[in-house]
Amino acid sequence: MRFRHADGTAVHVAYCSNVHAAENLAGVLDQLSRFGEPVRERLGVDRLGLGLWFARPVASELIADPRAVAKLRAELDLRGLEVVTLNGFPYRGFHAPGAKHAVYHPDWADPRRTGYTLDVARLLTALMPDDAVRGSVSTLPLGWRDPWTPSRSIRAARQLDLLADGLSRLDRPVRVGFEPEPGCVVENTGQAVTHFRDTDTTRLGVCLDTCHLAVAFEDPARALDALTAAGLPVVKVQASAALHVRNPRDPATRYALSTLVERRSLHQTREGAPYGVDDLDAALWGGLPGHRPWRVHLHVPLHADPRPPLSTTRDVLRATLRELFGGARAWTDHVEVETYTWQVLPDRPVGEAGLVKGLAAELGWVRDELRSLGLVEVGG
């Protein structure tokens, strides 16, 4: 979907395909017909954005075969789908059981991360619609915090210079957004300012994930003011909501949380500052005092509430969208809905039809929010 802000900015809205377990090219092509096109049809729009995720083997296959890239572009066009943004955070194995910390490797001290990111950026230039102003790629915030040494910081700085240089050589503009996340080297927007303010900010910036923003108990207005003051662009906003836990000591609440403990993904849990643990099970086993509300890094559907007594941080998402788009200027032009944890939720969708319905409902919620802020939907 595309929208027009009052300042003339074309705002692209997509959903992130990392919700689908596809780590080969056949799987990527298959998800277009099984999910992308049906979601578009359910929304009743002529054109739908996808934030594709290419695992490293997929990216390598496409880079080696221009005909495969042309085939993918043709499939997107055929099904009324378009791509202006890619998720370059997971390298591979995102849906593997027990992935946990593996999703943060290789990190930005490793040249493999640079090579992968430049490859997907190059592919994006071939997939973007001809009238797109630019593309975006989101990536991890340098790496997991432990072990992260001064020598790794030096190596990462060199890789970021190589990244910016590589992006400058592309045929079309593509920016890379580093995505602050609790537990990582860059956990919040303040740390993003510290680490990235001296980089090439014409090509590098921040991917603002509103689930992560909420888990870090950041205020959206203050976060955006800090980024603006540092000259760091919001390359992309990932529209997402975290789990909010009003009373962590309540037995019914603790039981509901226990049903969400799982092996695949980390669910960093915070009780304001400075209290935090790296996974939900650690929080439940006494890692947090439980005197104040918790927020859990678990992406929950934007349009629906979990069963009480749990709730969401949808209010943080709504406030962030208001700050980004409710004024005289649009502060970003790429919005990506990113809920990839459907299958661990108690009210998980049933089958492919259920997931299509859920994804369309999330996009519909974002559409309504943007309309309420004065944006006008264009192009179907």
The 8 nearest C-alpha neighbors of each residue, nearest first, counted from 0:
[[1, 47, 12, 48, 46, 11, 13, 2],
 [0, 2, 11, 377, 10, 376, 12, 378],
 [3, 1, 376, 10, 375, 377, 9, 374],
 [2, 4, 9, 375, 374, 8, 10, 7],
 [3, 5, 374, 8, 7, 6, 2, 9],
 [4, 6, 7, 3, 374, 327, 8, 373],
 [7, 5, 4, 8, 328, 327, 329, 3],
 [6, 8, 4, 5, 3, 9, 329, 328],
 [9, 7, 4, 6, 3, 10, 329, 332],
 [8, 10, 3, 2, 332, 7, 11, 4],
 [11, 9, 332, 2, 1, 333, 3, 8],
 [10, 12, 1, 333, 332, 0, 334, 9],
 [13, 11, 334, 0, 335, 48, 1, 333],
 [14, 12, 48, 49, 335, 50, 336, 334],
 [13, 15, 336, 335, 49, 50, 337, 16],
 [16, 14, 50, 337, 17, 336, 49, 51],
 [15, 17, 51, 18, 19, 50, 52, 14],
 [18, 16, 19, 15, 52, 339, 20, 51],
 [17, 19, 339, 16, 20, 15, 338, 340],
 [20, 18, 17, 16, 21, 30, 339, 94],
 [19, 21, 94, 22, 18, 17, 93, 26],
 [22, 20, 26, 27, 23, 19, 24, 30],
 [23, 21, 54, 57, 26, 20, 24, 56],
 [24, 22, 57, 26, 25, 21, 27, 56],
 [23, 25, 27, 26, 57, 28, 22, 60],
 [24, 26, 28, 27, 23, 29, 21, 22],
 [27, 25, 21, 29, 24, 23, 28, 30],
 [26, 28, 24, 30, 29, 25, 21, 23],
 [29, 27, 25, 26, 31, 30, 24, 71],
 [28, 30, 26, 31, 27, 32, 25, 33],
 [31, 29, 33, 27, 34, 32, 28, 26],
 [32, 30, 35, 29, 28, 34, 33, 36],
 [31, 33, 30, 36, 29, 34, 35, 37],
 [34, 32, 30, 31, 29, 35, 37, 36],
 [33, 35, 37, 30, 31, 32, 36, 38],
 [36, 34, 31, 38, 37, 32, 39, 30],
 [35, 37, 39, 38, 32, 78, 34, 31],
 [38, 36, 40, 34, 39, 35, 41, 355],
 [39, 37, 41, 35, 359, 355, 40, 36],
 [40, 38, 36, 42, 37, 41, 47, 44],
 [39, 41, 43, 37, 42, 38, 36, 44],
 [40, 42, 38, 43, 39, 37, 359, 356],
 [43, 41, 39, 40, 44, 359, 38, 363],
 [42, 44, 40, 41, 39, 45, 379, 38],
 [45, 43, 379, 46, 42, 39, 40, 47],
 [44, 46, 379, 79, 43, 47, 378, 39],
 [45, 47, 79, 80, 44, 0, 379, 48],
 [48, 46, 0, 80, 39, 81, 79, 13],
 [47, 49, 13, 81, 82, 80, 0, 12],
 [50, 48, 13, 14, 82, 51, 15, 81],
 [51, 49, 15, 85, 84, 14, 13, 16],
 [50, 52, 85, 16, 49, 15, 86, 53],
 [51, 53, 86, 17, 85, 16, 54, 87],
 [52, 54, 57, 58, 55, 51, 22, 87],
 [55, 53, 91, 57, 22, 90, 56, 58],
 [54, 56, 58, 57, 90, 91, 59, 53],
 [57, 55, 59, 58, 54, 60, 23, 22],
 [58, 56, 60, 23, 54, 59, 24, 53],
 [57, 59, 55, 61, 60, 56, 53, 62],
 [60, 58, 56, 62, 57, 61, 55, 63],
 [59, 61, 57, 63, 58, 62, 56, 64],
 [60, 62, 64, 58, 63, 59, 68, 67],
 [63, 61, 59, 60, 64, 58, 65, 118],
 [62, 64, 60, 61, 59, 65, 58, 67],
 [63, 65, 61, 66, 67, 62, 60, 68],
 [66, 64, 68, 67, 69, 61, 63, 62],
 [65, 67, 69, 64, 68, 70, 61, 71],
 [66, 68, 70, 65, 69, 64, 61, 71],
 [69, 67, 65, 71, 70, 66, 61, 72],
 [68, 70, 66, 72, 67, 71, 73, 65],
 [71, 69, 67, 73, 68, 72, 66, 74],
 [70, 72, 74, 68, 73, 69, 67, 75],
 [71, 73, 69, 75, 70, 74, 126, 68],
 [72, 74, 70, 76, 71, 75, 77, 69],
 [75, 73, 77, 71, 76, 72, 70, 78],
 [74, 76, 80, 72, 78, 73, 77, 81],
 [77, 75, 73, 79, 74, 78, 80, 72],
 [78, 76, 74, 75, 79, 73, 80, 72],
 [77, 79, 75, 76, 80, 36, 74, 32],
 [80, 78, 46, 76, 77, 45, 75, 47],
 [81, 79, 75, 47, 46, 78, 48, 76],
 [82, 80, 48, 75, 49, 47, 128, 83],
 [81, 83, 49, 127, 48, 84, 50, 126],
 [82, 84, 134, 127, 135, 81, 85, 123],
 [85, 83, 135, 50, 134, 136, 82, 86],
 [86, 84, 136, 50, 51, 52, 87, 135],
 [85, 87, 52, 137, 88, 136, 51, 50],
 [86, 88, 138, 137, 136, 89, 85, 116],
 [87, 89, 138, 139, 86, 137, 90, 102],
 [90, 88, 102, 91, 87, 93, 54, 103],
 [91, 89, 54, 55, 88, 102, 87, 92],
 [90, 92, 54, 93, 89, 55, 22, 102],
 [93, 91, 95, 94, 98, 90, 102, 89],
 [92, 94, 91, 95, 89, 102, 98, 90],
 [95, 93, 92, 20, 96, 263, 98, 19],
 [94, 96, 92, 98, 93, 97, 263, 91],
 [97, 95, 263, 98, 262, 94, 99, 264],
 [96, 98, 263, 262, 99, 95, 264, 101],
 [97, 99, 263, 101, 95, 96, 100, 264],
 [98, 100, 264, 265, 97, 101, 263, 102],
 [101, 99, 102, 103, 98, 265, 104, 143],
 [100, 102, 98, 103, 104, 99, 92, 105],
 [101, 103, 100, 89, 104, 98, 99, 93],
 [102, 104, 101, 142, 100, 106, 143, 105],
 [105, 103, 106, 101, 102, 90, 142, 100],
 [104, 106, 112, 109, 103, 111, 107, 90],
 [105, 107, 104, 142, 108, 109, 141, 103],
 [106, 108, 141, 155, 109, 112, 142, 158],
 [107, 109, 155, 154, 151, 106, 110, 158],
 [108, 110, 107, 111, 106, 112, 105, 155],
 [111, 109, 113, 112, 114, 108, 158, 107],
 [112, 110, 114, 109, 113, 115, 105, 106],
 [113, 111, 115, 110, 114, 109, 105, 107],
 [114, 112, 110, 116, 111, 115, 162, 117],
 [115, 113, 111, 117, 112, 116, 118, 110],
 [114, 116, 118, 112, 113, 117, 111, 119],
 [117, 115, 113, 119, 118, 114, 112, 120],
 [116, 118, 120, 114, 115, 119, 121, 113],
 [119, 117, 115, 121, 116, 120, 114, 122],
 [118, 120, 122, 116, 121, 117, 123, 58],
 [121, 119, 117, 123, 122, 118, 116, 173],
 [122, 120, 118, 119, 124, 123, 117, 169],
 [123, 121, 119, 125, 120, 124, 118, 126],
 [122, 124, 126, 120, 125, 121, 127, 119],
 [123, 125, 121, 122, 126, 127, 171, 120],
 [124, 126, 123, 122, 127, 121, 68, 72],
 [127, 125, 123, 124, 72, 82, 122, 128],
 [128, 126, 83, 82, 124, 123, 125, 129],
 [129, 127, 131, 130, 126, 81, 82, 83],
 [128, 130, 131, 127, 132, 126, 125, 124],
 [129, 131, 128, 132, 127, 133, 9, 83],
 [132, 130, 128, 133, 129, 127, 83, 134],
 [131, 133, 130, 134, 172, 129, 9, 171],
 [134, 132, 172, 131, 173, 171, 135, 83],
 [133, 135, 173, 83, 84, 174, 172, 123],
 [134, 136, 84, 174, 173, 175, 85, 234],
 [135, 137, 175, 85, 84, 86, 87, 176],
 [138, 136, 176, 86, 87, 175, 177, 206],
 [139, 137, 88, 87, 177, 178, 176, 136],
 [138, 140, 88, 178, 141, 177, 142, 103],
 [141, 139, 177, 178, 185, 179, 142, 184],
 [142, 140, 107, 139, 106, 184, 185, 143],
 [143, 141, 106, 140, 184, 103, 183, 144],
 [142, 144, 183, 184, 145, 103, 182, 147],
 [145, 143, 184, 183, 147, 146, 182, 142],
 [146, 144, 147, 143, 184, 183, 148, 142],
 [145, 147, 144, 148, 143, 151, 142, 184],
 [148, 146, 145, 144, 151, 149, 143, 184],
 [147, 149, 151, 150, 146, 152, 145, 144],
 [150, 148, 152, 151, 153, 147, 154, 155],
 [151, 149, 153, 148, 152, 154, 147, 155],
 [150, 152, 154, 148, 153, 149, 108, 155],
 [151, 153, 155, 149, 150, 154, 156, 148],
 [154, 152, 150, 156, 151, 155, 149, 157],
 [153, 155, 108, 151, 157, 152, 156, 150],
 [154, 156, 108, 158, 152, 107, 157, 153],
 [157, 155, 159, 153, 158, 154, 152, 160],
 [156, 158, 160, 154, 155, 159, 161, 153],
 [157, 159, 155, 161, 160, 156, 162, 113],
 [160, 158, 162, 156, 161, 157, 163, 155],
 [159, 161, 157, 163, 158, 162, 164, 156],
 [162, 160, 158, 164, 159, 163, 165, 157],
 [161, 163, 159, 165, 160, 164, 158, 113],
 [164, 162, 166, 160, 165, 161, 159, 167],
 [163, 165, 161, 167, 162, 166, 160, 168],
 [166, 164, 162, 168, 167, 163, 161, 117],
 [165, 167, 163, 168, 169, 164, 162, 173],
 [168, 166, 164, 165, 169, 163, 172, 202],
 [169, 167, 166, 165, 170, 164, 171, 163],
 [170, 168, 166, 171, 167, 121, 172, 165],
 [169, 171, 168, 172, 124, 121, 167, 166],
 [172, 170, 169, 124, 173, 133, 134, 132],
 [173, 171, 133, 134, 174, 169, 170, 166],
 [174, 172, 134, 135, 133, 171, 120, 166],
 [173, 175, 202, 135, 203, 134, 136, 234],
 [176, 174, 136, 203, 135, 137, 204, 202],
 [175, 177, 205, 206, 137, 204, 234, 203],
 [178, 176, 205, 140, 138, 206, 139, 137],
 [177, 179, 206, 140, 139, 205, 138, 207],
 [180, 178, 186, 187, 185, 140, 177, 188],
 [179, 181, 186, 211, 183, 178, 182, 187],
 [182, 180, 186, 183, 215, 211, 267, 179],
 [181, 183, 186, 144, 180, 143, 277, 184],
 [184, 182, 143, 144, 185, 186, 181, 142],
 [183, 185, 144, 143, 142, 186, 141, 140],
 [184, 186, 183, 179, 140, 190, 191, 187],
 [187, 185, 181, 180, 179, 183, 184, 182],
 [188, 186, 179, 190, 189, 185, 191, 180],
 [187, 189, 191, 190, 222, 192, 179, 226],
 [190, 188, 192, 191, 187, 193, 225, 222],
 [189, 191, 193, 192, 185, 188, 187, 194],
 [192, 190, 188, 194, 189, 193, 195, 185],
 [191, 193, 196, 189, 190, 195, 194, 188],
 [194, 192, 190, 191, 195, 196, 189, 197],
 [193, 195, 191, 192, 190, 196, 197, 185],
 [196, 194, 198, 197, 192, 191, 193, 204],
 [195, 197, 192, 198, 229, 194, 193, 231],
 [198, 196, 195, 199, 194, 200, 193, 192],
 [197, 199, 195, 196, 200, 203, 160, 159],
 [198, 200, 201, 203, 202, 163, 197, 160],
 [201, 199, 203, 202, 198, 204, 231, 232],
 [200, 202, 199, 203, 174, 204, 232, 231],
 [201, 203, 174, 200, 199, 163, 175, 204],
 [204, 202, 200, 175, 174, 199, 176, 201],
 [205, 203, 176, 232, 231, 234, 200, 233],
 [204, 206, 176, 177, 233, 234, 178, 207],
 [205, 207, 176, 178, 235, 177, 234, 236],
 [208, 206, 236, 205, 237, 178, 209, 235],
 [207, 209, 237, 211, 210, 236, 212, 206],
 [208, 210, 212, 211, 239, 316, 238, 213],
 [211, 209, 240, 241, 239, 213, 212, 208],
 [212, 210, 214, 213, 209, 208, 180, 215],
 [213, 211, 209, 215, 210, 217, 214, 208],
 [212, 214, 216, 210, 215, 211, 217, 209],
 [213, 215, 294, 211, 216, 212, 295, 269],
 [214, 216, 213, 212, 217, 211, 181, 187],
 [217, 215, 213, 214, 271, 212, 218, 272],
 [218, 216, 215, 212, 213, 219, 222, 214],
 [217, 219, 221, 220, 222, 216, 212, 315],
 [220, 218, 222, 319, 221, 223, 217, 318],
 [221, 219, 223, 222, 218, 224, 322, 319],
 [222, 220, 224, 218, 223, 219, 225, 217],
 [223, 221, 219, 225, 224, 220, 188, 218],
 [222, 224, 226, 220, 225, 221, 227, 219],
 [223, 225, 221, 227, 222, 226, 228, 220],
 [226, 224, 228, 222, 223, 227, 221, 229],
 [227, 225, 223, 231, 229, 228, 224, 230],
 [226, 228, 230, 224, 229, 225, 231, 223],
 [227, 229, 225, 226, 230, 224, 231, 223],
 [228, 230, 226, 227, 231, 196, 192, 225],
 [229, 231, 227, 228, 226, 232, 196, 200],
 [232, 230, 226, 204, 229, 227, 200, 196],
 [233, 231, 204, 234, 205, 230, 200, 226],
 [234, 232, 205, 235, 331, 206, 204, 207],
 [235, 233, 176, 206, 205, 232, 204, 331],
 [236, 234, 206, 333, 233, 334, 331, 207],
 [237, 235, 207, 334, 206, 208, 238, 335],
 [238, 236, 208, 335, 336, 334, 239, 207],
 [237, 239, 336, 335, 209, 236, 337, 208],
 [238, 240, 210, 209, 337, 237, 298, 336],
 [239, 241, 210, 312, 313, 298, 299, 301],
 [242, 240, 210, 298, 312, 297, 296, 311],
 [241, 243, 311, 295, 294, 297, 310, 312],
 [244, 242, 294, 311, 310, 312, 293, 309],
 [245, 243, 293, 292, 309, 246, 247, 294],
 [244, 246, 292, 243, 247, 293, 309, 291],
 [245, 247, 248, 249, 292, 244, 291, 252],
 [248, 246, 289, 249, 244, 252, 245, 253],
 [249, 247, 246, 289, 250, 253, 252, 290],
 [248, 250, 252, 251, 247, 246, 253, 254],
 [251, 249, 253, 252, 254, 248, 247, 255],
 [252, 250, 254, 253, 249, 255, 308, 256],
 [253, 251, 255, 249, 250, 254, 308, 256],
 [254, 252, 256, 250, 255, 251, 257, 249],
 [253, 255, 257, 251, 256, 252, 250, 258],
 [256, 254, 252, 253, 257, 258, 251, 259],
 [257, 255, 253, 259, 258, 254, 252, 260],
 [256, 258, 254, 259, 255, 260, 253, 280],
 [257, 259, 256, 255, 260, 254, 345, 261],
 [260, 258, 257, 256, 261, 343, 344, 255],
 [261, 259, 257, 258, 280, 279, 256, 262],
 [260, 262, 263, 259, 264, 343, 258, 265],
 [263, 261, 97, 96, 264, 260, 99, 98],
 [262, 264, 97, 96, 98, 99, 261, 95],
 [265, 263, 99, 262, 98, 266, 261, 97],
 [264, 266, 99, 278, 267, 277, 263, 100],
 [267, 265, 278, 296, 279, 297, 295, 268],
 [266, 268, 277, 278, 296, 295, 265, 276],
 [269, 267, 295, 276, 294, 275, 279, 278],
 [268, 270, 275, 294, 293, 271, 274, 214],
 [271, 269, 293, 274, 292, 275, 291, 272],
 [270, 272, 269, 274, 216, 273, 215, 293],
 [273, 271, 274, 270, 269, 275, 216, 215],
 [272, 274, 271, 275, 270, 269, 215, 276],
 [275, 273, 272, 270, 269, 271, 287, 276],
 [274, 276, 269, 268, 270, 273, 287, 277],
 [277, 275, 268, 278, 267, 282, 286, 281],
 [276, 278, 267, 268, 182, 266, 275, 265],
 [279, 277, 267, 266, 265, 281, 280, 276],
 [278, 280, 282, 281, 266, 268, 267, 260],
 [279, 281, 283, 282, 278, 260, 284, 257],
 [282, 280, 284, 286, 279, 283, 278, 276],
 [281, 283, 286, 279, 287, 280, 284, 285],
 [282, 284, 280, 281, 285, 279, 286, 253],
 [285, 283, 281, 282, 286, 280, 287, 279],
 [286, 284, 287, 283, 282, 281, 288, 289],
 [285, 287, 282, 281, 284, 276, 283, 288],
 [286, 288, 282, 285, 289, 274, 275, 270],
 [289, 287, 290, 285, 286, 291, 270, 274],
 [290, 288, 247, 291, 287, 248, 292, 270],
 [289, 291, 288, 292, 247, 248, 246, 270],
 [290, 292, 289, 270, 293, 246, 245, 247],
 [293, 291, 245, 244, 246, 270, 247, 294],
 [294, 292, 270, 244, 269, 243, 295, 291],
 [293, 295, 243, 214, 269, 242, 268, 244],
 [294, 296, 268, 242, 297, 267, 241, 266],
 [297, 295, 266, 267, 241, 214, 268, 298],
 [296, 298, 241, 295, 266, 242, 299, 340],
 [299, 297, 241, 338, 240, 340, 239, 296],
 [298, 300, 240, 241, 297, 338, 301, 242],
 [301, 299, 302, 303, 338, 361, 298, 240],
 [302, 300, 361, 303, 240, 299, 239, 313],
 [301, 303, 361, 300, 364, 360, 304, 363],
 [304, 302, 300, 301, 305, 299, 361, 360],
 [303, 305, 310, 306, 311, 302, 300, 301],
 [306, 304, 310, 309, 307, 303, 311, 346],
 [305, 307, 309, 308, 304, 310, 346, 345],
 [308, 306, 309, 305, 310, 252, 304, 255],
 [307, 309, 252, 306, 310, 251, 244, 245],
 [310, 308, 307, 244, 305, 306, 243, 252],
 [309, 311, 243, 305, 242, 304, 244, 308],
 [312, 310, 242, 243, 313, 241, 240, 304],
 [311, 313, 314, 240, 241, 315, 243, 242],
 [312, 314, 316, 315, 240, 311, 317, 301],
 [313, 315, 317, 312, 316, 318, 311, 319],
 [316, 314, 318, 313, 317, 312, 319, 213],
 [317, 315, 313, 319, 314, 318, 209, 320],
 [316, 318, 314, 320, 315, 319, 313, 321],
 [319, 317, 321, 315, 316, 320, 314, 322],
 [320, 318, 316, 322, 219, 321, 317, 315],
 [321, 319, 323, 317, 322, 318, 324, 316],
 [320, 322, 325, 318, 319, 324, 323, 317],
 [323, 321, 319, 320, 325, 324, 318, 220],
 [324, 322, 320, 330, 321, 329, 319, 325],
 [323, 325, 329, 321, 326, 322, 320, 330],
 [326, 324, 321, 372, 322, 323, 327, 320],
 [327, 325, 328, 324, 322, 329, 323, 321],
 [326, 328, 6, 329, 5, 325, 324, 4],
 [327, 329, 326, 6, 330, 324, 5, 4],
 [330, 328, 324, 331, 323, 4, 8, 327],
 [329, 331, 323, 328, 324, 233, 332, 232],
 [332, 330, 329, 233, 333, 234, 235, 323],
 [331, 333, 10, 11, 9, 334, 8, 235],
 [334, 332, 235, 11, 10, 331, 12, 236],
 [335, 333, 12, 236, 237, 235, 11, 13],
 [334, 336, 237, 13, 14, 12, 238, 337],
 [337, 335, 14, 238, 237, 15, 13, 239],
 [338, 336, 15, 239, 335, 237, 339, 14],
 [337, 339, 298, 340, 299, 300, 239, 336],
 [338, 340, 18, 341, 337, 17, 298, 19],
 [341, 339, 342, 343, 338, 298, 344, 297],
 [342, 340, 344, 347, 343, 339, 338, 348],
 [341, 343, 347, 340, 344, 348, 339, 345],
 [344, 342, 341, 340, 259, 345, 347, 261],
 [343, 345, 347, 346, 341, 342, 259, 340],
 [346, 344, 347, 343, 258, 259, 342, 305],
 [347, 345, 344, 348, 305, 341, 306, 343],
 [346, 348, 344, 342, 345, 341, 349, 343],
 [349, 347, 353, 354, 350, 346, 341, 357],
 [348, 350, 353, 347, 351, 354, 352, 346],
 [351, 349, 353, 352, 348, 354, 355, 347],
 [350, 352, 354, 353, 355, 349, 34, 33],
 [353, 351, 355, 354, 350, 356, 349, 348],
 [352, 354, 348, 349, 356, 350, 351, 355],
 [353, 355, 357, 351, 356, 348, 352, 358],
 [356, 354, 352, 358, 38, 353, 357, 34],
 [355, 357, 353, 359, 354, 358, 360, 352],
 [358, 356, 354, 360, 359, 355, 353, 361],
 [359, 357, 361, 355, 360, 356, 354, 362],
 [358, 360, 362, 356, 38, 357, 361, 42],
 [359, 361, 363, 357, 358, 362, 356, 364],
 [362, 360, 364, 358, 363, 302, 301, 359],
 [363, 361, 365, 359, 364, 360, 366, 358],
 [362, 364, 360, 366, 361, 365, 359, 367],
 [363, 365, 361, 367, 362, 366, 302, 360],
 [366, 364, 368, 362, 367, 363, 369, 361],
 [365, 367, 363, 369, 364, 368, 362, 370],
 [366, 368, 370, 364, 365, 369, 371, 363],
 [369, 367, 365, 371, 370, 366, 364, 372],
 [370, 368, 372, 366, 371, 367, 374, 365],
 [371, 369, 374, 367, 373, 372, 368, 366],
 [370, 372, 368, 369, 373, 367, 374, 366],
 [373, 371, 369, 325, 370, 374, 368, 324],
 [372, 374, 370, 371, 375, 369, 4, 325],
 [373, 375, 4, 370, 3, 369, 372, 2],
 [376, 374, 3, 2, 370, 377, 373, 4],
 [375, 377, 2, 1, 3, 374, 378, 379],
 [378, 376, 2, 1, 379, 375, 3, 0],
 [377, 379, 1, 376, 45, 46, 0, 44],
 [378, 45, 44, 377, 46, 376, 0, 43]]
